[in-house]
Amino acid sequence: MEMNDQLHQQIVKLCEEGDQFAELQQMSEAIASYQRALELVPEPKEEWSAATWIYGTLGDTYFSIQNYEDAIHSLECALNCPEGKGNPFLLLRLGESFYELGEFEKAKAYLYKAYQIEGYKIFFQEDDKYFKLIIELI
């Protein structure tokens, strides 16, 4: 399905606004911008690729402020959108969020899936504790 250009541009503009807030460490404003962008995505949202990256960005932003429950919710939504299930970044953040909540078996499953797709390089910028969780599986 194709989204009309005007709607797509509104969504992109709100996401860019959110990115600018995030760069300034104004995370609540960033989240509000991303949520406004998501509200513009037509229903069912799971059918639109725009929803994949908006949910993913929301999840990453929640992760950055240690709101792991909301990160998991957003990232799980992203997985159910186009090309979400095979997205190693979404899998990585989801695994990391589960790790931070002490749900190590779920964390291990998602982190290992991210590793299977991207290899070790996906862990380069991440805390070593995440990779150490799956090293026995490799």
Z-matrix of the N, CA and C atoms (Angstrom, degrees):
N
C 1 1.446
C 2 1.528 1 109.07
N 3 1.298 2 114.79 1 141.83
C 4 1.456 3 121.53 2 179.65
C 5 1.525 4 109.69 3 -103.76
N 6 1.315 5 115.80 4 135.55
C 7 1.456 6 121.58 5 176.37
C 8 1.526 7 107.52 6 -91.41
N 9 1.322 8 117.38 7 141.55
C 10 1.462 9 117.54 8 179.36
C 11 1.537 10 109.88 9 -66.30
N 12 1.325 11 114.64 10 149.84
C 13 1.463 12 121.22 11 -172.45
C 14 1.521 13 113.36 12 -59.66
N 15 1.317 14 117.21 13 -40.41
C 16 1.467 15 120.16 14 -178.08
C 17 1.524 16 110.84 15 -62.92
N 18 1.323 17 116.39 16 -45.41
C 19 1.463 18 120.77 17 179.24
C 20 1.525 19 109.84 18 -64.32
N 21 1.320 20 116.22 19 -44.29
C 22 1.465 21 120.71 20 179.64
C 23 1.534 22 110.41 21 -58.87
N 24 1.322 23 117.25 22 -43.25
C 25 1.468 24 121.13 23 179.52
C 26 1.525 25 112.24 24 -64.40
N 27 1.338 26 117.11 25 -37.82
C 28 1.476 27 120.42 26 177.08
C 29 1.531 28 109.88 27 -62.86
N 30 1.323 29 115.71 28 -43.01
C 31 1.467 30 120.93 29 -179.66
C 32 1.522 31 110.09 30 -64.06
N 33 1.324 32 116.56 31 -46.93
C 34 1.468 33 121.06 32 179.52
C 35 1.527 34 110.59 33 -60.21
N 36 1.324 35 116.67 34 -42.94
C 37 1.469 36 120.98 35 -179.36
C 38 1.535 37 110.87 36 -61.14
N 39 1.320 38 116.89 37 -44.73
C 40 1.467 39 120.22 38 178.88
C 41 1.535 40 111.21 39 -64.56
N 42 1.326 41 116.67 40 -38.60
C 43 1.465 42 119.66 41 178.61
C 44 1.529 43 111.10 42 -67.67
N 45 1.314 44 116.82 43 -39.71
C 46 1.467 45 120.08 44 176.64
C 47 1.528 46 110.68 45 -63.64
N 48 1.321 47 116.00 46 -39.29
C 49 1.466 48 120.84 47 175.32
C 50 1.526 49 110.04 48 -60.53
N 51 1.332 50 115.61 49 -44.94
C 52 1.466 51 120.61 50 177.57
C 53 1.520 52 111.68 51 -60.20
N 54 1.339 53 116.21 52 -41.82
C 55 1.468 54 120.39 53 178.69
C 56 1.528 55 111.21 54 -61.46
N 57 1.328 56 115.86 55 -39.72
C 58 1.460 57 119.77 56 179.19
C 59 1.527 58 111.09 57 -65.01
N 60 1.321 59 116.25 58 -42.61
C 61 1.466 60 119.63 59 176.07
C 62 1.527 61 110.81 60 -61.24
N 63 1.328 62 116.30 61 -42.65
C 64 1.465 63 120.42 62 -179.24
C 65 1.530 64 110.88 63 -62.45
N 66 1.321 65 116.88 64 -40.83
C 67 1.468 66 120.40 65 177.86
C 68 1.522 67 111.57 66 -60.96
N 69 1.325 68 115.95 67 -31.62
C 70 1.467 69 121.44 68 178.97
C 71 1.537 70 112.06 69 -87.60
N 72 1.343 71 115.67 70 6.35
C 73 1.466 72 122.20 71 -178.26
C 74 1.524 73 112.63 72 63.12
N 75 1.322 74 117.12 73 25.87
C 76 1.467 75 122.30 74 175.64
C 77 1.530 76 107.06 75 -98.11
N 78 1.320 77 114.94 76 73.93
C 79 1.461 78 120.85 77 -168.85
C 80 1.532 79 113.92 78 -68.92
N 81 1.305 80 118.80 79 -35.79
C 82 1.466 81 118.18 80 179.91
C 83 1.530 82 110.23 81 -66.63
N 84 1.333 83 117.21 82 -36.55
C 85 1.465 84 120.24 83 176.33
C 86 1.524 85 110.65 84 -68.67
N 87 1.332 86 116.32 85 -39.07
C 88 1.466 87 120.26 86 177.71
C 89 1.526 88 110.27 87 -60.83
N 90 1.317 89 116.04 88 -47.62
C 91 1.462 90 120.92 89 -179.90
C 92 1.525 91 110.35 90 -60.09
N 93 1.323 92 117.39 91 -42.97
C 94 1.469 93 120.76 92 179.33
C 95 1.530 94 110.69 93 -61.01
N 96 1.318 95 118.01 94 -40.71
C 97 1.472 96 120.93 95 178.55
C 98 1.521 97 111.04 96 -65.23
N 99 1.336 98 116.72 97 -44.27
C 100 1.463 99 120.03 98 178.77
C 101 1.531 100 111.08 99 -63.64
N 102 1.312 101 116.60 100 -39.54
C 103 1.463 102 119.75 101 179.33
C 104 1.533 103 111.21 102 -66.34
N 105 1.330 104 117.15 103 -38.33
C 106 1.469 105 119.79 104 176.00
C 107 1.525 106 110.22 105 -63.76
N 108 1.321 107 116.97 106 -39.26
C 109 1.468 108 120.65 107 177.31
C 110 1.527 109 110.04 108 -62.98
N 111 1.312 110 116.07 109 -43.80
C 112 1.466 111 120.83 110 -179.54
C 113 1.524 112 111.34 111 -62.95
N 114 1.327 113 116.99 112 -37.45
C 115 1.468 114 120.86 113 179.03
C 116 1.529 115 111.47 114 -61.68
N 117 1.326 116 117.14 115 -27.38
C 118 1.471 117 120.91 116 -179.91
C 119 1.525 118 113.02 117 -78.32
N 120 1.325 119 117.11 118 -18.76
C 121 1.467 120 120.26 119 179.10
C 122 1.521 121 108.06 120 -69.20
N 123 1.342 122 116.52 121 127.52
C 124 1.470 123 119.26 122 -178.54
C 125 1.533 124 112.48 123 -63.02
N 126 1.302 125 115.37 124 156.06
C 127 1.474 126 122.12 125 174.07
C 128 1.526 127 108.81 126 -82.53
N 129 1.290 128 118.93 127 149.28
C 130 1.458 129 126.22 128 -12.05
C 131 1.534 130 110.59 129 -73.43
N 132 1.304 131 115.80 130 128.75
C 133 1.460 132 122.40 131 -175.12
C 134 1.526 133 112.61 132 -58.54
N 135 1.330 134 116.64 133 -32.10
C 136 1.465 135 121.88 134 -176.56
C 137 1.530 136 112.72 135 -63.67
N 138 1.315 137 117.48 136 -10.13
C 139 1.467 138 120.20 137 -179.51
C 140 1.521 139 113.11 138 -93.42
N 141 1.320 140 117.50 139 -2.48
C 142 1.461 141 121.09 140 -174.02
C 143 1.524 142 110.96 141 -112.63
N 144 1.326 143 115.76 142 131.76
C 145 1.474 144 119.39 143 178.13
C 146 1.526 145 111.15 144 -64.63
N 147 1.327 146 117.25 145 -29.06
C 148 1.472 147 119.48 146 176.94
C 149 1.526 148 110.26 147 -58.00
N 150 1.323 149 116.96 148 -37.13
C 151 1.465 150 120.08 149 179.75
C 152 1.523 151 110.85 150 -65.60
N 153 1.340 152 117.29 151 -32.93
C 154 1.466 153 120.15 152 178.77
C 155 1.517 154 110.08 153 -57.87
N 156 1.344 155 116.76 154 -52.02
C 157 1.460 156 117.79 155 -175.87
C 158 1.517 157 112.94 156 -76.76
N 159 1.324 158 118.33 157 -27.44
C 160 1.475 159 118.17 158 177.20
C 161 1.532 160 110.05 159 -70.80
N 162 1.324 161 116.76 160 -48.13
C 163 1.471 162 118.99 161 176.98
C 164 1.528 163 110.56 162 -59.61
N 165 1.322 164 116.38 163 -41.19
C 166 1.465 165 120.27 164 178.99
C 167 1.514 166 112.26 165 -61.86
N 168 1.323 167 116.22 166 -43.07
C 169 1.456 168 120.80 167 178.81
C 170 1.526 169 110.87 168 -66.66
N 171 1.318 170 116.30 169 -40.56
C 172 1.466 171 119.54 170 175.63
C 173 1.528 172 110.41 171 -60.20
N 174 1.319 173 115.96 172 -46.46
C 175 1.464 174 119.78 173 179.71
C 176 1.513 175 112.25 174 -59.69
N 177 1.327 176 116.18 175 -42.95
C 178 1.457 177 121.01 176 179.15
C 179 1.532 178 110.69 177 -64.75
N 180 1.317 179 116.58 178 -39.71
C 181 1.463 180 120.68 179 179.50
C 182 1.524 181 110.70 180 -66.99
N 183 1.332 182 116.71 181 -44.52
C 184 1.473 183 119.12 182 176.21
C 185 1.527 184 110.57 183 -60.26
N 186 1.335 185 116.61 184 -41.17
C 187 1.460 186 120.71 185 178.68
C 188 1.535 187 110.03 186 -58.68
N 189 1.316 188 116.26 187 -42.46
C 190 1.467 189 120.66 188 -176.31
C 191 1.530 190 112.70 189 -65.16
N 192 1.335 191 117.12 190 -22.77
C 193 1.470 192 119.85 191 177.64
C 194 1.535 193 111.23 192 -105.68
N 195 1.330 194 114.98 193 16.14
C 196 1.465 195 122.90 194 176.09
C 197 1.520 196 113.90 195 62.49
N 198 1.317 197 116.42 196 28.10
C 199 1.464 198 121.55 197 173.49
C 200 1.533 199 106.02 198 -97.25
N 201 1.330 200 114.70 199 78.08
C 202 1.464 201 120.59 200 -170.29
C 203 1.520 202 113.66 201 -70.76
N 204 1.326 203 117.86 202 -31.79
C 205 1.470 204 119.93 203 178.85
C 206 1.530 205 110.36 204 -63.74
N 207 1.324 206 117.06 205 -47.93
C 208 1.467 207 119.56 206 178.72
C 209 1.528 208 111.27 207 -68.89
N 210 1.326 209 116.86 208 -32.15
C 211 1.466 210 119.93 209 175.59
C 212 1.524 211 109.55 210 -60.56
N 213 1.323 212 116.60 211 -47.55
C 214 1.464 213 121.03 212 -179.55
C 215 1.522 214 110.41 213 -60.94
N 216 1.318 215 116.85 214 -46.00
C 217 1.469 216 120.11 215 179.94
C 218 1.532 217 110.62 216 -57.39
N 219 1.318 218 117.00 217 -49.57
C 220 1.468 219 120.70 218 -177.79
C 221 1.527 220 111.54 219 -65.26
N 222 1.332 221 116.40 220 -42.78
C 223 1.464 222 120.28 221 -178.48
C 224 1.525 223 111.66 222 -67.68
N 225 1.328 224 117.32 223 -37.03
C 226 1.462 225 119.45 224 176.10
C 227 1.529 226 110.67 225 -65.12
N 228 1.331 227 117.08 226 -38.30
C 229 1.468 228 120.16 227 174.70
C 230 1.530 229 110.30 228 -61.24
N 231 1.328 230 116.28 229 -43.55
C 232 1.468 231 120.47 230 179.80
C 233 1.524 232 111.43 231 -60.72
N 234 1.325 233 117.16 232 -38.07
C 235 1.465 234 120.59 233 179.45
C 236 1.520 235 111.79 234 -61.69
N 237 1.320 236 117.10 235 -28.94
C 238 1.462 237 121.44 236 -178.07
C 239 1.526 238 113.36 237 -87.25
N 240 1.316 239 116.81 238 2.21
C 241 1.457 240 122.17 239 178.57
C 242 1.533 241 109.31 240 -98.37
N 243 1.329 242 117.98 241 170.91
C 244 1.466 243 120.48 242 -178.63
C 245 1.533 244 112.56 243 -52.61
N 246 1.321 245 114.73 244 130.52
C 247 1.467 246 124.06 245 177.48
C 248 1.521 247 113.51 246 61.99
N 249 1.318 248 116.94 247 17.57
C 250 1.458 249 120.30 248 -179.78
C 251 1.518 250 113.73 249 -76.27
N 252 1.327 251 117.00 250 -43.24
C 253 1.464 252 120.46 251 -174.10
C 254 1.527 253 113.21 252 -61.54
N 255 1.320 254 117.09 253 -29.52
C 256 1.452 255 120.27 254 -179.11
C 257 1.515 256 113.97 255 -99.99
N 258 1.329 257 117.05 256 13.14
C 259 1.457 258 120.45 257 -177.48
C 260 1.529 259 109.35 258 -87.98
N 261 1.335 260 117.80 259 110.51
C 262 1.465 261 119.56 260 -175.11
C 263 1.519 262 113.88 261 -63.93
N 264 1.326 263 118.37 262 -32.23
C 265 1.459 264 119.72 263 179.31
C 266 1.528 265 110.90 264 -65.65
N 267 1.334 266 116.82 265 -43.28
C 268 1.464 267 120.15 266 178.31
C 269 1.523 268 110.38 267 -61.41
N 270 1.334 269 116.20 268 -43.13
C 271 1.460 270 120.92 269 179.65
C 272 1.532 271 111.25 270 -63.91
N 273 1.327 272 115.83 271 -40.77
C 274 1.465 273 121.11 272 178.62
C 275 1.524 274 110.77 273 -61.24
N 276 1.342 275 117.07 274 -52.73
C 277 1.463 276 120.29 275 -177.46
C 278 1.524 277 111.28 276 -63.56
N 279 1.325 278 116.05 277 -36.93
C 280 1.462 279 119.29 278 178.40
C 281 1.527 280 109.79 279 -64.36
N 282 1.319 281 116.30 280 -45.19
C 283 1.465 282 120.02 281 177.59
C 284 1.515 283 111.97 282 -61.20
N 285 1.326 284 116.51 283 -42.77
C 286 1.458 285 120.56 284 179.30
C 287 1.533 286 111.24 285 -64.15
N 288 1.315 287 116.28 286 -38.82
C 289 1.475 288 120.15 287 179.27
C 290 1.522 289 110.88 288 -65.16
N 291 1.338 290 116.39 289 -44.33
C 292 1.466 291 119.12 290 176.45
C 293 1.533 292 110.72 291 -62.27
N 294 1.314 293 116.39 292 -39.82
C 295 1.471 294 120.73 293 177.89
C 296 1.531 295 110.16 294 -56.79
N 297 1.315 296 115.87 295 -48.53
C 298 1.468 297 120.57 296 -176.92
C 299 1.525 298 112.53 297 -63.70
N 300 1.328 299 116.65 298 -23.94
C 301 1.472 300 120.38 299 177.06
C 302 1.528 301 111.93 300 -91.92
N 303 1.341 302 116.25 301 3.24
C 304 1.453 303 120.44 302 178.28
C 305 1.517 304 114.29 303 80.35
N 306 1.308 305 117.34 304 12.55
C 307 1.468 306 121.59 305 178.53
C 308 1.532 307 107.81 306 -94.68
N 309 1.330 308 114.82 307 75.28
C 310 1.454 309 121.36 308 -168.36
C 311 1.524 310 114.54 309 -69.79
N 312 1.322 311 118.40 310 -31.66
C 313 1.469 312 118.83 311 178.57
C 314 1.530 313 111.23 312 -68.09
N 315 1.331 314 116.45 313 -43.37
C 316 1.470 315 119.63 314 175.94
C 317 1.524 316 109.62 315 -64.81
N 318 1.314 317 116.60 316 -42.06
C 319 1.465 318 120.96 317 179.14
C 320 1.522 319 110.15 318 -58.28
N 321 1.308 320 115.64 319 -46.71
C 322 1.458 321 120.92 320 -178.04
C 323 1.530 322 110.78 321 -60.46
N 324 1.326 323 116.70 322 -42.75
C 325 1.472 324 120.42 323 -178.53
C 326 1.532 325 111.04 324 -61.81
N 327 1.317 326 117.17 325 -46.65
C 328 1.471 327 119.98 326 -178.09
C 329 1.531 328 111.95 327 -72.51
N 330 1.310 329 117.08 328 -40.14
C 331 1.460 330 119.50 329 178.74
C 332 1.524 331 111.12 330 -64.20
N 333 1.327 332 116.33 331 -38.61
C 334 1.469 333 119.44 332 178.82
C 335 1.532 334 111.23 333 -67.55
N 336 1.336 335 117.65 334 -38.27
C 337 1.464 336 120.54 335 176.08
C 338 1.529 337 110.46 336 -61.99
N 339 1.322 338 116.91 337 -41.93
C 340 1.471 339 120.55 338 177.91
C 341 1.524 340 109.90 339 -61.79
N 342 1.330 341 116.25 340 -42.57
C 343 1.466 342 121.34 341 178.57
C 344 1.532 343 111.09 342 -62.88
N 345 1.327 344 116.96 343 -42.16
C 346 1.463 345 120.65 344 -179.11
C 347 1.528 346 111.79 345 -60.82
N 348 1.315 347 116.70 346 -34.13
C 349 1.468 348 121.23 347 -178.65
C 350 1.525 349 111.55 348 -82.11
N 351 1.318 350 117.53 349 -45.52
C 352 1.474 351 122.50 350 -169.65
C 353 1.515 352 114.05 351 -108.39
N 354 1.321 353 117.49 352 -17.28
C 355 1.459 354 118.95 353 -175.27
C 356 1.522 355 110.98 354 78.48
N 357 1.317 356 114.63 355 -169.63
C 358 1.459 357 120.01 356 -175.02
C 359 1.524 358 112.79 357 -64.02
N 360 1.337 359 117.02 358 -26.97
C 361 1.468 360 119.42 359 -174.76
C 362 1.526 361 113.71 360 -57.55
N 363 1.332 362 118.08 361 -25.75
C 364 1.469 363 119.55 362 179.45
C 365 1.532 364 111.20 363 -67.72
N 366 1.323 365 116.12 364 -19.18
C 367 1.466 366 120.62 365 -178.91
C 368 1.532 367 113.16 366 -94.52
N 369 1.331 368 118.49 367 -2.43
C 370 1.470 369 122.04 368 -174.68
C 371 1.523 370 113.10 369 -54.03
N 372 1.314 371 117.72 370 -43.09
C 373 1.466 372 121.42 371 -175.46
C 374 1.530 373 112.74 372 -92.88
N 375 1.317 374 116.84 373 3.41
C 376 1.464 375 121.40 374 -172.78
C 377 1.529 376 111.04 375 -103.11
N 378 1.318 377 115.62 376 161.59
C 379 1.461 378 121.71 377 175.08
C 380 1.536 379 108.68 378 -61.55
N 381 1.316 380 117.00 379 137.57
C 382 1.468 381 122.40 380 -178.13
C 383 1.529 382 113.69 381 -59.34
N 384 1.325 383 116.93 382 -23.69
C 385 1.471 384 119.51 383 -176.80
C 386 1.525 385 111.63 384 -59.56
N 387 1.331 386 117.07 385 -30.57
C 388 1.464 387 119.70 386 -178.74
C 389 1.526 388 111.03 387 -70.26
N 390 1.317 389 116.22 388 -44.42
C 391 1.472 390 119.52 389 179.39
C 392 1.528 391 110.34 390 -67.39
N 393 1.322 392 116.64 391 -38.42
C 394 1.466 393 120.15 392 -179.72
C 395 1.528 394 111.65 393 -60.09
N 396 1.322 395 116.97 394 -28.67
C 397 1.462 396 120.41 395 179.60
C 398 1.523 397 111.88 396 -64.61
N 399 1.325 398 116.97 397 -31.24
C 400 1.478 399 119.23 398 -175.59
C 401 1.519 400 113.66 399 -106.57
N 402 1.317 401 118.73 400 -0.18
C 403 1.470 402 120.85 401 -173.93
C 404 1.523 403 112.21 402 -58.19
N 405 1.320 404 117.67 403 -32.90
C 406 1.467 405 120.81 404 179.22
C 407 1.538 406 112.34 405 -68.08
N 408 1.316 407 117.01 406 -19.56
C 409 1.471 408 120.87 407 -178.98
C 410 1.527 409 112.31 408 -85.56
N 411 1.305 410 116.05 409 -13.23
C 412 1.479 411 120.43 410 -173.47
C 413 1.519 412 110.60 411 -88.76
